[in-house]
Amino acid sequence: MSDDERAVAARTLLQDAGFADARVGIAGHDRSIAVIGNVRLDAVAEIASLAPRVKALGFRYVTLDLGGDG
Amino acid sequence: MQERSPRGSTAFEQLEPGLRERYARLLALLRECGSVCIGYSGGVDSVLLAQAAVQALGTDAVLAVTGISASVPEVQRAAARHCAALIGVPHLEIDTDELDDANYAANPANRCYFCKTELWRRLATVAAVRGLAQLLDGSNADDVRDHRPGARAAQEHAVRAPLLEAELTKADIRALSRAFGLPTWDQPAAPCLASRLPYGLAVTPERLAQVEAAERGLRELGYRELRVRHHGDAARIELPGAELCAVSAHAAAIVRALQVAGFTRVLLDVEGYRRGALNEALVQLGTGV
């Protein structure tokens, strides 16, 4: 899957799980990090329960975007 | 069990007999060595080893040596000095130059081999000059199950691992350290700063300094067990699972601290802190580690 396809698939997965406004980007020098934004930070446990399925799309790490210029 | 610790002997005698037996074996192994030069990081393993060596051999036959480079944070250097003074072991700091080795700086999966080769080469010289018979490291019985390419460098320099030889596990070492009143008994694992860089991302003094500053900033916010993983412009924070939910209250301060350290993106790993997280890449690649 291309980066765009992986990001769209992850976003769909999150929306299906109830995170309607979630967005997903990709970071890391080797493009291995799924960066989830536009979700509440206190939902981290729920997102963590979805991490194996997100990683199965080709990501090594699943993260929440705390901020910055990305 | 005839041995007595210089401190905490009552607590020691309350430990389970099998553990006291393994500690007695450790002391016997150390006596066999005659005199020792210990690769000493100031972590829980090497501090207990140094304490046992002093107990078994006396201070004149023991030297604890800490290798100093940009991959060792100042907080760890200070802890090493503090513990050495506490247990009364002679302590020496020496500079190591692993960052000048292109094999190390390229950050391959066996990076630790090149670092430890440099360390043990330097320590072998120190031991020879000081007339110390045996090089020792603090590997324990649990370490054989981990990805540790540095172990090969130790073997090549005839380094012995008495904690491992005495079959002492990490839990044993923490229990003994607690009984002896060592401040390291509950200290989190503290591998070098290069362990925060994914394999293949070059190790540079600048990147190591970024990680050190970022982790210092998070400790100042009250986090104790943490890792800041360097992914180029992005920092990926690992915190214990129980602390993840509280991050929302400090998110702005966390971002500020990491931006001061030079990162432009700040990411929270939803799976939390796990030892050797960057080795997950090796498992996924099937490199047989």
Interface residues (C-beta under 8 A of the other chain):
Chain A: A27 G28 H29 D30 S32 I33 V35 I36 R40 L41 D42 V44 A45 I47 A48 A51 R60 Y61 V62 T63 L64 D65 L66 G67 G68 D69 G70
Chain B: P198 G200 L201 H231 G232 D233 A234 R236 I237 G241 L244 C245 V247 S248 A251 A252 I254 V255 L258 Q259 F263 T264 R265 V266 L267 L268 D269 V270 E271 G272 A277 E280 A281 Q284
